[in-house]
Amino acid sequence: MLPKFYWLLGIFATPVMFILGGPFIKESWEGALQGHLNSATLISIGAISAYGYSMLMLFTGGENIYFDTATMILVLFTLGRYLEASGRAKAVRNVAPLLEAERQWATVIENGKEIRSSISKMKVGMNIRVRPGERIPVDGIVLEGFSSADESILTGENRAVRKSEGDLVLAGSINQKGSLLVECRNLGSATQWGLICQSVRESLSHPSSIQRLADHVASIFVPIVLGIAVLTIIYWQSQVPLNQALLNGLAVLVVACPCALGLAAPLATALGLGQFLHRGCIIRGGEVQETLAQIRKIAFDKTGTLTKGATSVIEIENNDASQEEVLQRAAGLEQHSEHSLAQGIVSAAKERNLNVTNPERVQAVAGNGVMGYIGGELTAVGRSEWMKKQGLEMPTAFVNKLRNYESSGQTVVCVGWSGKIHGLLLLDDMLLPEVPVMVKTLQSLGMRIMLLTGDLPAVASRIAKSAGVEEWKASMSPDEKCNFIEQWGGIEDPAIMVGDGLNDGPVLARAEVGIAVGSSTDLARETADLVLPEKGLALLPWVISLARAVHRTIITNLLWAFGYNLVAITLAVFGMLQPILAAGLMAGSSLLVVFNSLRLEQFTDQAVDFISVKVTSPSRQSTGLQNSPKFGE
């Protein structure tokens, strides 16, 4: 007669089978109905086999009872799934706010009353009240109130930004201190927050190729394991008693559960995605992360990407007059001009707090310059040839300087009065201060860098030298850029393209990975695979380093999962593992994958901090304008 203890084990094991085993059995049944087997299939077969065999022995008077094995398998795998779920929760916790754009509610002011309304029902022009601690639901203008906003979810900057009447507030940022009344200007998918939300959904719903490969391997792995378990039982049946042969087969089922294999790619991908979005980067899926990690070539557009995209006065040559007087007279005339260079000259005078006089009888001559009378003297600003026609003589000291500046592709504006040219204004598109260090850091990561520009060769050469780029191509049309990026990259060694302008849209789409900077045109942002936050060019080394870290983590996880299964199944087949120990090893394997992936949550890269601090002074770094445009055009 069996001890009563065995009956108690059977009584207590039965509810465990229903409570803990129910979800696994349901999952395996649903998978079977869809025509595929999964990890729950192995767990269910293992637990049901141990429980069913024990029940048979219990009612037939057998002595081999394995209720403890069945329940411990379910307990350990339930614990493992709980820990896996905790890891996944950490992976998506940072991106949870980025999935709520359309579900956001706002306090709308109508006829002096506050009404709670869904964002989906709001319209441009409505006024909303945003209280301290609330997430700002729309892009808008502050009508009244004073506060500060945390825009880190959009820009990656942790510093709070002050907001007062007339300031722009962005959807997705968090109002911190005071109450604000905001007029809605953009909402939903028209906001940066809405675009990020859309990007998150697309990224989470489209697995990367390496993830699809892991899923495919797991799908064929389960039936193979079932076959190995059956063969194990058949082999051991002739060597040991049936109950021991069944235990060996059960150990194979339990230890080979491909949980770690299923976690290897998606967990690391989700954590990497969270890091990107935490810095304000919009990335279009895990596939982009994977591709970024493998690319070793990167090409940059110039204007607006490596440069500020606007001309500035970078140097003033003066003769028989002070620099202040030269700039003051030039700005006085240029404030009446609509030429693209005029704004840079006027801005330079304002930055120096110069009192710009208002000239008389101002006349703009298309393609040449502007002239007028200041203090009764004829004053002119423009091209050297035109200045000579106005009777303004070029000093000998300026002749060689003018020739050198123009031969290098820089734009020079002459300023003259009293029959003589008294100054030369050197204008250029300023190189962004973080570019030289950013380029150097990319090179240290093994990246080959190319500059593509429509400017003259002299300009491209000078820009590349200032930025630290060794290779460049000049005088390129948008179509030529597209053809070049395909040939330069190719199938075996693809390339990244970084740009911002309207004409960069096609080449960003043609590159293996197109990256748009935050101030890009709508077309560039739509065609890019990754969009950096505004003023986020310095993040590029961090972006590539993070993508490589995610890739390394996935490969490490997969190697561990495959290696573990190979060794563990071998041990189980040879009868060296008990089912309970096998379940413990399986749970431990999954935990190693989880913990290895969670290291990405703490991912930092000194390159970003280095770039943000140690930037080269922009005072003498410049890049040149396209083809030195004629004045007044």
C-alpha positions in Angstrom: 0.0 0.0 0.0 1.3 3.4 -0.9 2.1 5.9 1.9 -0.6 8.6 2.5 2.1 11.1 1.8 1.9 10.2 -2.0 -1.8 10.8 -2.0 -1.2 14.3 -0.4 1.3 15.1 -3.1 -1.2 14.2 -5.7 -3.9 16.3 -4.1 -1.7 19.4 -3.8 -0.1 18.9 -7.3 -3.5 18.9 -9.0 -4.4 22.6 -8.4 -0.8 23.6 -9.3 -1.3 21.9 -12.6 -4.4 23.9 -13.3 -3.2 27.2 -11.9 0.4 27.3 -13.2 0.1 24.7 -15.9 -3.1 26.2 -17.4 -1.4 29.1 -19.2 1.3 26.9 -20.7 -1.2 24.3 -21.9 -3.5 27.0 -23.4 -0.5 28.6 -25.2 0.7 25.3 -26.6 -2.9 24.3 -27.7 -3.4 27.6 -29.5 0.0 27.2 -31.2 -0.9 23.7 -32.3 -4.2 25.0 -33.8 -2.2 27.4 -35.9 0.2 24.7 -37.1 3.3 25.5 -35.1 4.9 24.3 -31.8 6.5 26.6 -29.3 8.4 26.5 -26.0 5.1 26.1 -24.1 4.6 22.9 -25.9 7.7 21.4 -24.4 6.8 22.6 -20.9 3.2 21.3 -21.2 4.3 17.9 -22.5 6.9 17.6 -19.8 4.7 18.6 -16.9 1.7 16.6 -18.1 3.9 13.5 -18.7 5.3 13.7 -15.1 1.9 14.4 -13.6 0.0 11.8 -15.7 2.6 9.1 -15.0 2.5 9.8 -11.3 -1.3 9.6 -11.3 -1.1 6.3 -13.1 1.3 4.9 -10.5 -0.8 6.3 -7.7 -4.0 4.4 -8.8 -2.2 1.2 -9.8 0.0 1.0 -6.8 3.3 1.8 -8.4 6.1 3.3 -6.3 7.6 5.8 -8.8 5.8 9.1 -8.0 7.0 12.4 -9.7 4.4 15.0 -8.6 7.3 17.0 -7.2 9.0 17.0 -10.6 5.9 18.1 -12.4 5.1 21.0 -9.9 8.7 22.2 -9.7 9.0 22.4 -13.5 5.9 24.6 -13.6 7.1 26.7 -10.6 10.6 27.3 -12.1 9.3 28.1 -15.5 6.6 30.4 -14.1 9.3 32.2 -12.1 11.5 32.4 -15.2 8.7 34.0 -17.2 8.0 36.4 -14.4 11.6 37.5 -14.5 11.5 37.7 -18.3 8.4 39.8 -18.1 10.2 42.1 -15.7 13.0 42.5 -18.1 10.6 43.3 -21.0 8.8 45.8 -18.7 12.1 47.6 -18.1 12.7 47.6 -21.9 9.4 49.3 -22.7 9.1 51.5 -19.5 11.1 54.3 -21.1 9.0 54.2 -24.3 5.6 53.9 -22.7 4.9 57.7 -22.8 5.8 57.5 -26.5 2.8 55.3 -27.2 0.2 57.6 -25.8 0.0 60.5 -28.2 -3.4 59.7 -29.5 -4.7 58.7 -26.0 -3.8 62.0 -24.4 -6.4 64.2 -22.8 -6.3 68.0 -22.5 -8.2 70.6 -20.5 -9.8 72.8 -23.1 -11.0 76.4 -22.3 -14.4 77.1 -23.9 -16.5 80.1 -23.0 -14.5 80.6 -19.9 -15.1 77.0 -18.7 -12.6 74.1 -18.5 -13.6 70.9 -20.3 -11.7 67.7 -20.5 -11.3 66.6 -24.1 -9.5 63.9 -26.1 -6.7 65.0 -28.3 -8.5 63.3 -31.2 -11.3 65.8 -30.9 -9.2 68.9 -30.6 -8.6 71.5 -33.4 -6.0 74.0 -34.2 -6.7 77.4 -32.5 -8.2 75.9 -29.3 -6.9 77.2 -26.0 -5.8 74.6 -23.4 -4.8 74.8 -19.7 -1.7 72.8 -18.7 -1.1 72.5 -15.0 2.2 71.6 -13.2 3.3 68.0 -13.7 1.1 67.5 -16.8 2.4 66.4 -20.2 1.8 69.1 -22.8 -0.5 67.4 -25.3 0.0 69.8 -28.3 2.5 72.1 -30.0 1.4 75.6 -29.2 2.2 79.2 -28.1 2.0 80.3 -24.5 -0.8 82.9 -24.1 -0.3 83.4 -20.4 1.7 82.0 -17.5 5.3 81.3 -16.6 6.9 77.9 -16.1 9.6 75.6 -17.3 9.3 72.4 -19.4 11.2 69.2 -19.5 11.7 68.5 -23.2 14.2 65.6 -22.7 11.9 63.0 -24.3 12.1 65.1 -27.6 15.6 66.6 -27.5 17.6 64.4 -25.1 18.5 67.5 -23.1 17.8 67.1 -19.4 17.9 70.9 -18.7 14.5 72.5 -18.1 13.5 75.2 -20.6 11.8 78.3 -19.4 8.4 79.1 -20.9 6.6 82.4 -20.7 4.1 84.4 -22.9 4.9 84.0 -26.6 7.2 81.0 -26.2 6.7 77.8 -28.2 5.8 74.6 -26.2 6.1 71.1 -27.6 3.8 68.2 -27.4 5.2 65.4 -25.2 7.2 67.7 -22.9 6.3 68.0 -19.2 5.2 71.3 -17.6 7.1 71.6 -14.4 6.3 74.6 -12.2 3.5 77.0 -13.2 0.2 76.8 -15.0 0.2 77.7 -18.7 -2.5 78.7 -21.1 -1.5 77.5 -24.5 -3.0 78.1 -28.0 -2.9 74.9 -30.1 -0.8 75.2 -33.3 -0.2 71.5 -34.1 -1.5 68.2 -32.7 -1.4 64.5 -33.3 0.8 63.2 -36.0 1.7 66.8 -37.0 3.8 67.1 -33.9 7.3 65.8 -33.2 5.9 63.7 -30.4 3.3 62.2 -32.7 6.1 61.2 -35.2 8.1 59.6 -32.4 5.0 57.6 -31.3 4.5 56.4 -34.8 8.1 55.4 -35.1 7.9 53.4 -31.8 4.9 51.5 -33.0 6.5 50.7 -36.3 9.7 49.6 -34.6 8.0 47.3 -32.1 5.8 45.7 -34.8 8.6 44.9 -37.3 11.2 42.5 -36.0 14.7 42.7 -37.4 16.2 40.1 -39.7 18.3 38.5 -36.9 15.2 38.3 -34.7 13.2 36.7 -37.5 16.1 34.2 -38.0 16.0 33.4 -34.2 12.2 32.9 -34.3 12.5 30.6 -37.4 15.2 28.5 -35.7 13.0 28.2 -32.5 10.0 27.1 -34.6 11.9 24.1 -36.1 13.9 23.5 -32.9 10.8 22.4 -30.9 9.8 19.4 -33.1 13.5 18.3 -33.3 13.6 18.3 -29.5 10.4 16.3 -29.3 12.0 13.7 -31.7 15.2 13.6 -29.6 13.1 13.1 -26.4 11.3 10.1 -28.0 14.5 8.6 -29.2 16.0 9.1 -25.7 13.1 7.2 -24.1 13.4 4.4 -26.7 17.2 4.1 -26.1 17.1 4.1 -22.3 14.1 1.7 -22.2 16.4 -1.1 -23.0 19.0 0.0 -20.5 17.0 1.0 -17.4 13.5 0.7 -16.0 10.7 2.5 -17.9 10.3 5.2 -15.2 13.9 6.2 -15.4 13.8 6.2 -19.3 10.8 8.5 -19.1 12.7 10.8 -16.7 15.6 11.0 -19.1 13.2 11.9 -21.9 11.4 14.5 -19.7 14.8 16.1 -18.9 15.4 16.5 -22.6 12.1 18.3 -23.1 12.6 20.6 -20.1 16.2 21.5 -20.6 15.8 22.3 -24.3 13.0 24.8 -23.9 14.1 27.6 -26.3 13.0 30.5 -24.0 16.5 32.1 -24.0 16.6 31.8 -27.8 13.2 33.6 -28.1 14.5 36.4 -25.8 17.9 36.9 -27.3 17.0 39.4 -30.0 13.7 41.1 -29.1 14.7 42.1 -25.5 18.0 43.7 -26.6 16.3 45.4 -29.6 13.6 46.9 -27.4 16.2 48.2 -24.8 18.2 49.7 -27.6 15.1 51.4 -29.0 14.4 52.8 -25.6 17.9 54.3 -25.4 17.5 55.9 -28.9 14.2 57.5 -28.0 15.4 58.7 -24.6 17.9 60.8 -26.6 15.2 62.2 -28.8 16.2 60.1 -31.9 13.4 58.7 -34.1 14.5 55.3 -35.5 12.4 53.3 -37.9 12.7 49.8 -36.4 15.2 47.2 -35.2 16.3 46.5 -38.7 17.9 50.0 -38.8 19.7 49.3 -35.5 21.1 46.1 -36.9 22.2 47.7 -40.2 23.9 50.7 -38.4 26.0 48.3 -36.4 27.5 46.7 -39.5 28.2 49.8 -41.7 31.7 51.3 -41.8 31.1 54.1 -44.3 29.3 57.4 -43.8 28.8 60.4 -46.1 27.7 63.9 -45.1 26.0 66.7 -46.9 27.6 70.1 -46.2 25.2 73.0 -46.0 22.9 72.8 -43.0 24.4 69.5 -41.9 28.0 70.2 -41.1 27.4 73.9 -41.3 24.9 76.3 -39.8 23.3 76.9 -43.2 23.4 80.7 -42.9 26.2 83.1 -43.9 28.0 85.1 -41.2 30.8 87.7 -41.2 33.9 85.8 -40.1 36.5 88.4 -40.8 36.9 92.1 -41.5 39.9 93.6 -43.3 40.2 97.4 -42.9 42.3 100.2 -44.4 42.3 103.8 -43.1 39.1 103.1 -41.1 38.1 101.0 -38.1 36.5 97.6 -38.4 33.4 99.0 -36.6 33.0 101.8 -39.1 33.3 99.4 -42.1 30.7 97.1 -40.6 28.4 100.0 -39.5 28.3 101.5 -43.0 27.9 98.1 -44.7 25.0 97.2 -42.4 23.3 100.6 -42.9 23.1 99.9 -46.7 22.4 96.1 -46.4 19.3 96.6 -44.2 17.6 97.8 -47.3 18.6 94.7 -49.3 16.9 91.4 -49.7 20.0 89.5 -50.7 20.9 86.3 -48.8 24.2 87.9 -47.7 22.6 91.0 -46.3 21.2 89.3 -43.3 24.6 88.1 -42.2 26.1 91.6 -42.4 23.2 93.2 -40.5 23.3 90.4 -37.8 27.1 90.9 -37.4 26.5 94.7 -36.7 23.7 93.8 -34.1 26.0 91.3 -32.4 28.6 94.1 -31.9 25.9 96.5 -30.7 26.7 99.0 -33.4 24.3 101.9 -34.1 23.3 101.3 -37.7 22.6 104.6 -39.5 19.8 105.0 -42.0 21.4 106.1 -45.4 19.7 108.3 -47.9 18.9 107.7 -51.6 19.6 103.9 -51.3 19.8 102.1 -54.6 20.3 98.3 -55.0 21.9 97.2 -58.3 21.0 93.6 -59.0 24.0 91.2 -59.2 26.4 93.9 -58.0 25.7 95.6 -54.7 24.0 98.5 -52.9 24.9 102.2 -52.7 23.6 105.2 -50.9 24.6 108.4 -49.0 25.8 108.2 -45.4 26.7 111.6 -43.8 26.6 113.1 -47.3 29.2 110.7 -48.7 28.5 108.2 -51.4 29.0 104.7 -49.8 28.8 101.4 -51.6 28.9 97.7 -50.7 29.3 95.0 -53.3 31.5 93.2 -55.8 35.0 94.6 -56.5 34.4 95.0 -60.3 31.3 97.1 -59.6 33.0 99.1 -56.9 35.7 100.1 -59.4 33.0 101.4 -61.8 31.6 103.6 -59.0 35.0 105.3 -58.8 36.1 103.5 -55.6 39.8 102.6 -55.8 41.1 99.3 -54.5 44.2 99.8 -52.1 47.3 97.8 -53.0 47.1 96.0 -49.7 43.7 94.5 -50.5 44.5 93.2 -54.0 46.3 90.0 -53.1 44.0 89.3 -50.1 41.0 89.6 -52.4 42.5 87.3 -55.0 43.4 84.6 -52.3 39.9 84.7 -50.7 38.1 84.4 -54.0 40.3 81.6 -55.3 39.5 79.6 -52.1 35.8 79.9 -52.9 35.0 82.3 -50.1 32.6 85.2 -50.5 34.1 88.7 -50.2 32.1 92.0 -50.1 33.9 95.3 -50.6 32.9 98.4 -48.6 34.0 101.9 -49.8 33.4 105.6 -49.5 35.3 108.8 -50.2 36.6 107.4 -53.5 38.3 104.4 -51.9 37.6 100.9 -50.6 38.1 100.9 -46.9 37.2 97.4 -46.0 36.6 93.8 -47.0 34.0 91.6 -45.4 34.7 87.9 -45.5 31.4 86.0 -45.3 31.0 82.2 -44.9 28.7 79.5 -43.7 30.0 78.6 -40.2 31.1 75.1 -39.5 29.2 73.7 -36.5 31.6 73.7 -33.5 31.1 70.0 -32.7 31.9 68.8 -36.2 35.8 68.3 -35.9 35.6 66.3 -32.7 32.6 64.4 -34.0 34.4 63.4 -37.2 37.5 62.4 -35.2 35.4 60.2 -32.9 33.7 58.5 -35.9 37.1 57.8 -37.4 38.2 56.3 -34.1 35.2 53.9 -34.4 36.6 52.8 -37.8 34.2 54.8 -40.0 35.3 56.0 -43.4 34.0 59.5 -43.9 33.1 61.2 -47.2 31.9 64.8 -47.8 29.4 65.3 -50.7 28.6 68.9 -51.8 27.4 70.9 -54.7 30.0 73.6 -54.0 33.1 74.3 -55.9 36.2 72.0 -55.4 38.1 74.8 -53.6 35.2 75.2 -51.1 34.8 71.5 -50.6 38.6 71.1 -50.0 38.6 73.8 -47.4 35.5 72.6 -45.6 36.9 69.0 -45.5 40.2 70.2 -44.1 38.4 72.2 -41.4 36.2 69.3 -40.4 39.0 66.8 -40.5 37.5 64.8 -43.4 40.0 63.3 -45.9 37.7 62.4 -48.8 35.3 64.7 -50.6 33.4 65.1 -53.8 32.4 68.6 -55.1 30.0 70.1 -57.7 27.6 67.2 -57.3 23.9 67.4 -58.3 21.3 65.5 -56.2 21.2 62.8 -58.9 24.9 62.5 -58.9 24.9 62.1 -55.1 22.3 59.3 -55.4 24.4 57.4 -58.0 27.6 57.9 -56.0 26.2 56.7 -52.7 25.0 53.5 -54.4 28.4 52.9 -56.0 30.4 53.9 -53.0 28.4 51.8 -50.7 27.3 48.8 -52.8 25.8 45.6 -51.6 28.8 44.2 -49.8 29.8 47.4 -48.0 26.8 49.8 -47.7 27.0 53.4 -46.5 25.1 55.9 -44.3 24.1 59.3 -45.7 23.5 62.2 -43.4 21.7 65.3 -44.7 19.0 67.9 -44.0 17.9 69.8 -47.1 15.1 69.4 -49.6 17.5 68.0 -52.2 18.8 65.5 -49.7 15.5 63.5 -49.7 16.4 61.2 -52.7 19.9 60.4 -51.5 18.7 59.7 -47.9 16.2 57.2 -49.4 18.7 55.6 -51.7 21.4 55.1 -48.9 21.3 51.9 -46.9 20.7 54.1 -43.8 19.6 57.7 -44.3 20.0 60.0 -41.3 18.4 63.4 -41.1 19.4 66.1 -38.6 16.7 67.7 -36.4 16.3 70.9 -38.4 15.8 69.0 -41.7 13.1 69.7 -44.2 9.9 67.5 -44.0 11.0 65.6 -47.1 14.4 64.7 -45.6 12.8 63.6 -42.3 10.2 61.5 -44.1 12.7 59.6 -46.2 15.3 59.1 -43.5 15.6 55.9 -41.5 16.8 57.8 -38.4 16.1 61.4 -37.4 18.4 63.0 -34.9 17.1 65.6 -32.5 17.6 69.3 -33.3 21.3 70.2 -32.7 21.9 66.5 -32.3 24.7 65.9 -34.8 27.1 65.3 -32.0 25.1 62.2 -31.1 26.2 60.3 -34.2 29.2 58.5 -32.6 26.8 57.5 -29.7 24.2 56.3 -32.2 26.6 54.0 -34.0 28.2 52.8 -30.7 24.8 52.0 -29.3 23.8 50.1 -32.4 27.0 48.1 -32.2 26.4 47.4 -28.5 22.9 46.1 -29.3 24.2 43.9 -32.1 27.0 42.5 -29.8 24.4 41.8 -27.1 22.1 39.9 -29.5 25.0 37.9 -30.9 26.2 37.1 -27.3 22.6 36.1 -26.3 22.3 33.8 -29.4 25.6 32.1 -28.9 24.8 31.5 -25.3 21.3 30.1 -26.1 22.6 27.8 -28.8 25.7 26.7 -26.8 23.6 26.1 -23.7 21.1 24.0 -25.6 23.7 21.9 -27.3 25.5 21.1 -24.0 22.3 20.7 -21.9 20.6 18.4 -24.4 23.7 16.2 -24.7 23.8 15.8 -20.9 20.1 15.1 -20.8 20.3 12.5 -23.6 23.0 10.6 -21.7 20.9 10.6 -18.5 23.1 13.0 -16.6 20.3 15.5 -15.7 17.2 15.1 -13.6 14.1 17.0 -14.7 14.1 19.4 -11.8 17.8 20.3 -12.3 17.0 20.7 -16.0 14.2 23.2 -15.2 16.5 25.1 -13.0 19.2 25.3 -15.7 16.6 26.4 -18.2 15.4 29.2 -16.0 19.0 30.2 -15.3 19.7 30.3 -19.0 16.8 32.7 -19.6 17.9 34.9 -16.7 21.4 35.2 -18.1 20.0 36.5 -21.4 17.8 38.9 -19.6 20.6 40.3 -17.4 23.0 40.5 -20.3 20.4 42.5 -22.3 19.5 44.8 -19.4 23.1 46.1 -19.4 22.0 48.2 -22.4 19.8 50.1 -20.1 22.9 51.6 -18.5 24.6 52.2 -21.9 26.7 55.4 -22.0 29.4 56.5 -24.3 32.0 59.0 -23.4 32.1 60.2 -27.0 28.9 62.2 -26.6 30.0 63.9 -23.4 33.4 64.6 -24.9 31.9 66.2 -28.0 29.5 68.3 -25.9 32.4 69.7 -23.8 35.5 69.8 -26.0 34.3 71.5 -29.1 36.6 73.5 -31.4 36.0 77.3 -31.3 33.9 78.3 -34.3 35.5 81.7 -34.6 37.9 80.7 -37.4 36.1 77.6 -38.8 34.1 78.2 -41.9 32.9 76.4 -44.9 32.1 78.6 -47.8 29.0 79.5 -49.8 27.9 78.0 -53.0 29.8 79.5 -55.9 30.1 82.9 -54.2 26.8 84.3 -55.3 26.6 87.7 -57.0 25.3 90.6 -54.9 21.7 91.5 -55.3 20.7 88.3 -57.1 
